[in-house]
Amino acid sequence: MADLRRVMSAFATGVTVITVSGDQPGGMTANAFCSVSLDPPLALCCVSRESRLHEALSADGRFAVSVLNADQEHVARHFADHARPHGWAQFDALEWFPGPHTGAPLLTGALGWLECEVAQEVPAGDHSVFIGGVLDAVRGADLPALVFLDGAFQKSSRASPGLGEAPAPRRPPGGVRGRDRPAAVGAAGRGNTWSTGTRHFPDG
């Protein structure tokens, strides 16, 4: 619906990369992501049923979210590109570290990271809404955010005020880059647990 797309293009959003591990590791750029509840902690993402990630996320049942900073437009474009490699190879050019609860890649330099376990998968038109129970949430550095508005990537004018120094992310020093990833990353850290909008990106 063209009118809906035009109206939603006026709604500025942040930009995230949703990732999964398991037997079908992958990632996709998403701006249809938001918090749902603080008690219990829930977040959701919307994924096209035609996306490569849809089957993998549904099968694995867990996902991670990296909130991109203003200088990570190239990362957003990479995970929105249908021509990117499949599997772990799509992470070869990027620095990342495995989420301790999901094993899913968390992208170094992001403004924050979440790990979620799918609590509910809801069909919604040509997408599915994945509601996830939040297993972990860590704030990154206070940097300007990458924003999507009027069909284009933009940069927020400044970092969020008043938050002070961000806690150091819980990750191996230097992260993982490309083929240096640990062989067992897909099974890392699976422990006990306590997860709209109209997308404008190509569904990865």
C-alpha positions as CSV (number, residue, x, y, z in Angstrom):
1,M,0.0,0.0,0.0
2,A,1.7,3.1,-1.3
3,D,0.1,5.5,1.1
4,L,1.1,3.5,4.1
5,R,4.7,3.4,2.9
6,R,4.7,7.1,2.4
7,V,3.3,7.8,5.9
8,M,5.7,5.4,7.6
9,S,8.7,6.8,5.8
10,A,8.1,10.0,7.9
11,F,8.6,8.0,11.1
12,A,12.2,8.0,12.0
13,T,13.6,4.8,13.4
14,G,16.8,3.4,14.7
15,V,18.6,0.7,12.7
16,T,19.4,-2.8,14.0
17,V,20.9,-6.0,12.8
18,I,19.1,-9.1,13.9
19,T,21.3,-12.3,14.0
20,V,20.9,-15.9,14.8
21,S,23.3,-18.8,15.3
22,G,22.5,-22.5,15.3
23,D,22.4,-24.6,12.1
24,Q,21.5,-21.6,9.9
25,P,23.6,-18.7,11.1
26,G,22.7,-15.3,9.6
27,G,21.8,-11.7,10.0
28,M,19.5,-9.1,8.5
29,T,19.0,-5.3,8.8
30,A,15.8,-4.3,10.5
31,N,14.1,-1.2,11.6
32,A,10.9,-3.0,12.6
33,F,12.2,-3.6,16.1
34,C,11.0,-2.3,19.5
35,S,10.6,-3.0,23.2
36,V,7.2,-4.4,24.3
37,S,7.3,-4.8,28.1
38,L,9.7,-4.1,31.0
39,D,8.0,-6.6,33.3
40,P,8.6,-9.2,32.0
41,P,11.2,-7.8,29.7
42,L,10.1,-8.3,26.1
43,A,11.2,-7.1,22.7
44,L,9.9,-7.8,19.2
45,C,11.2,-7.8,15.6
46,C,9.2,-8.2,12.4
47,V,10.7,-10.5,9.7
48,S,9.4,-11.1,6.2
49,R,8.3,-14.7,5.5
50,E,10.4,-14.6,2.4
51,S,13.5,-13.5,4.2
52,R,16.4,-15.9,4.5
53,L,16.4,-15.3,8.3
54,H,12.8,-16.2,8.8
55,E,13.2,-20.0,8.8
56,A,16.5,-19.8,10.7
57,L,15.0,-17.7,13.5
58,S,11.9,-19.8,13.7
59,A,14.0,-23.0,14.0
60,D,16.6,-21.7,16.4
61,G,14.2,-19.9,18.7
62,R,16.7,-17.3,19.8
63,F,18.0,-14.1,18.3
64,A,20.4,-11.2,19.1
65,V,20.1,-7.5,18.3
66,S,22.8,-5.0,17.6
67,V,21.8,-1.3,17.6
68,L,23.9,0.4,15.0
69,N,25.8,3.6,15.5
70,A,26.0,6.4,12.9
71,D,29.2,5.2,11.3
72,Q,27.8,1.7,10.7
73,E,25.8,2.4,7.6
74,H,28.0,0.0,5.7
75,V,27.0,-2.7,8.1
76,A,23.3,-2.0,7.6
77,R,23.7,-2.0,3.8
78,H,25.7,-5.3,4.0
79,F,22.9,-7.2,5.8
80,A,20.2,-5.7,3.6
81,D,22.0,-6.9,0.4
82,H,20.5,-10.1,-1.1
83,A,23.9,-10.8,-2.7
84,R,25.8,-11.2,0.6
85,P,27.1,-14.7,1.4
86,H,25.2,-17.3,3.3
87,G,26.0,-18.7,6.7
88,W,29.0,-17.7,8.7
89,A,30.7,-16.2,5.5
90,Q,28.4,-13.1,5.7
91,F,30.2,-12.1,8.9
92,D,33.8,-12.6,7.5
93,A,34.4,-8.9,6.9
94,L,33.0,-7.7,10.3
95,E,34.2,-7.8,13.9
96,W,31.8,-9.4,16.2
97,F,31.6,-11.5,19.3
98,P,29.2,-14.4,20.2
99,G,26.4,-13.6,22.6
100,P,26.9,-15.5,25.9
101,H,23.2,-16.6,25.9
102,T,22.5,-17.3,22.3
103,G,25.8,-17.7,20.5
104,A,24.4,-15.3,17.9
105,P,26.9,-12.7,16.6
106,L,26.9,-9.3,18.3
107,L,28.5,-6.6,16.2
108,T,31.4,-4.7,17.7
109,G,30.9,-0.9,18.0
110,A,27.1,-1.1,18.3
111,L,25.2,1.3,20.6
112,G,23.8,-1.7,22.5
113,W,23.1,-5.4,22.3
114,L,20.1,-7.6,23.3
115,E,19.8,-11.4,23.4
116,C,16.3,-12.8,23.3
117,E,14.5,-16.2,23.3
118,V,11.4,-16.4,21.2
119,A,8.3,-16.5,23.4
120,Q,5.8,-16.1,20.6
121,E,5.7,-16.1,16.8
122,V,2.7,-14.3,15.4
123,P,1.8,-14.4,11.7
124,A,1.0,-10.9,10.4
125,G,0.4,-10.5,6.7
126,D,3.6,-11.1,4.7
127,H,5.7,-10.9,7.9
128,S,6.0,-12.7,11.2
129,V,6.2,-10.9,14.5
130,F,8.8,-12.6,16.8
131,I,8.2,-11.6,20.5
132,G,11.3,-12.4,22.5
133,G,12.0,-12.7,26.2
134,V,15.1,-10.6,26.9
135,L,17.9,-12.7,28.2
136,D,20.5,-9.9,28.4
137,A,20.7,-6.2,27.5
138,V,24.0,-4.3,27.4
139,R,24.5,-0.6,26.5
140,G,27.5,0.2,24.3
141,A,29.2,3.5,23.8
142,D,27.4,6.9,23.7
143,L,27.7,7.7,20.0
144,P,25.4,9.2,17.5
145,A,22.8,6.7,16.2
146,L,22.2,5.5,12.7
147,V,18.6,6.6,11.7
148,F,16.3,5.6,8.8
149,L,14.0,8.4,7.6
150,D,12.4,9.2,4.3
151,G,13.8,6.1,2.7
152,A,17.4,7.0,3.5
153,F,20.0,6.4,6.2
154,Q,20.8,9.4,8.3
155,K,22.9,10.2,11.4
156,S,21.5,11.6,14.6
157,S,23.0,14.9,15.5
158,R,24.6,13.7,18.7
159,A,24.8,11.0,21.3
160,S,22.1,10.5,23.9
161,P,22.7,13.0,26.8
162,G,22.9,12.2,30.5
163,L,23.7,8.5,30.3
164,G,27.3,8.8,31.5
165,E,30.0,6.3,30.5
166,A,28.6,3.1,29.1
167,P,29.5,-0.2,30.8
168,A,32.0,-2.3,29.0
169,P,30.4,-5.0,26.9
170,R,30.9,-8.5,28.2
171,R,32.9,-10.0,25.3
172,P,36.3,-11.5,24.5
173,P,38.9,-8.7,23.9
174,G,39.0,-7.6,20.3
175,G,36.0,-9.7,19.3
176,V,36.0,-12.2,16.5
177,R,36.8,-11.4,12.9
178,G,35.8,-13.5,10.0
179,R,37.3,-16.9,9.9
180,D,38.9,-16.5,13.3
181,R,35.6,-17.2,15.0
182,P,35.6,-20.0,17.5
183,A,34.6,-23.4,16.0
184,A,31.9,-23.9,18.7
185,V,30.4,-20.4,18.5
186,G,27.0,-21.8,17.3
187,A,26.4,-23.6,20.6
188,A,27.9,-21.0,23.0
189,G,26.2,-20.1,26.2
190,R,22.8,-21.6,26.0
191,G,21.6,-21.3,29.6
192,N,18.5,-20.7,31.6
193,T,16.1,-17.9,30.6
194,W,13.9,-15.5,32.7
195,S,11.4,-11.3,23.5
196,T,5.3,-2.7,14.7
197,G,6.2,-1.1,12.1
198,T,6.4,-1.2,8.3
199,R,9.8,-2.2,7.0
200,H,11.6,-0.2,4.4
201,F,14.6,-2.4,3.9
202,P,14.9,-5.3,1.5
203,D,14.2,-8.3,3.7
204,G,17.5,-10.2,3.9
